[in-house]
Amino acid sequence: MYLGNNINMCLENVNIDEKSKTMTVKLNPQLYSSSCVMRASYRFTDDFNVKVDGDPMSELEVRFSPKEEEDNPSEKDWRDLVDVFYNELIHTNVEEEQARRYADTRNALIGAAMKTIIEVPHKKKEKVAEK
């Protein structure tokens, strides 16, 4: 039951225009950052023309259209695409959150590794100078 309500809420933000063969998804930038939307949208550029537009403070729009003129997606095809697109948005959103969460740890590890790399040649020079 809960899932069904969630799907209906998602579809309120989706406009499928079968005549012009386009689908527009409106997104809340407080839920999905513009970089997250761009990354998720990019994953579909092999199969669709994708346009991202809107105001990053109020609403973002992603418009999909088939690359091939003769392609004629059904409403079911568009709905399937919406499901995959929302999954991709969640995936990229989680990736960005994890990158932020572990940035300090990652930077500390890289710094320690770089320090080791820089110190090794210096110590070799000291040994050569002693001989």
Stockholm file with secondary structure:
# STOCKHOLM 1.0

chainA/1-131         MYLGNNINMCLENVNIDEKSKTMTVKLNPQLYSSSCVMRASYRFTDDFNVKVDGDPMSELEVRFSPKEEEDNPSEKDWRDLVDVFYNELIHTNVEEEQARRYADTRNALIGAAMKTIIEVPHKKKEKVAEK
#=GR chainA/1-131 SS CHHHHHHHHHHHTEEEETTTTEEEEEECTTTSCHHHHHHHHHTTTTTEEEEEEEETTTEEEEEEEESSTTCCCCHHHHHHHHHHHHHHHHHHHHHHHHHHHTHHHHHHHHHHHHHHHHHHHHHHHHHHHHC
#=GC SS_cons         CHHHHHHHHHHHTEEEETTTTEEEEEECTTTSCHHHHHHHHHTTTTTEEEEEEEETTTEEEEEEEESSTTCCCCHHHHHHHHHHHHHHHHHHHHHHHHHHHTHHHHHHHHHHHHHHHHHHHHHHHHHHHHC
//
